[in-house]
């Protein structure tokens, strides 16, 4: 079964850091780009960024609100994508979904990040 | 950034009746390969989003054929031929042509 499972969410104070993980199974992880999408409470969907597959350079792109603070990486040997979030702000509070970027539509169940003092 | 504008925030529909959701982009979604990367997603209450349609009019595997997508350039439409109770949720269009990819604000489909 093709599956993505996020972990690492929680309550964190403004200015602190958090790292989310997205563990994949059921498909060849290294063949696909992986992305992160977030959803603030009661709001719509917003792309955070994505990382290309190694064959395409493994490069990353980020949305403006997180650029310079968030970093996406991947470990193809472990089938995991990461979202390192630094200098967190209250407006980063959201459910964070990882998503396969490609022909298949695969989303994780989401992990909740609450940034509050 | 490309702004995606959905025509309705809320769409009350009678069971068995058709529904249509429009989405307009602030610039053309035609990519250099000739494809338009416009997708439609459904998000049922308490669930992760699920893609219904990709590249304007292609249904994802397992999506009922009552869902269809159409459009070109900057104007796109998702149609449900006969609404069923399980279709309740929020529908988003999304452009994947220009980074940052952007979603519409969402249309909440509810049963009258």
Interface residues (C-beta under 8 A of the other chain):
Chain A: X37 X44 X45 X46 X47 X61 X63 X64 X97 X103 X105 X107 X108 X109 X110
Chain B: X1 X41 X43 X48 X49 X50 X51 X54 X60 X90 X92 X94 X99 X100 X101 X102 X103 X104 X105 X106
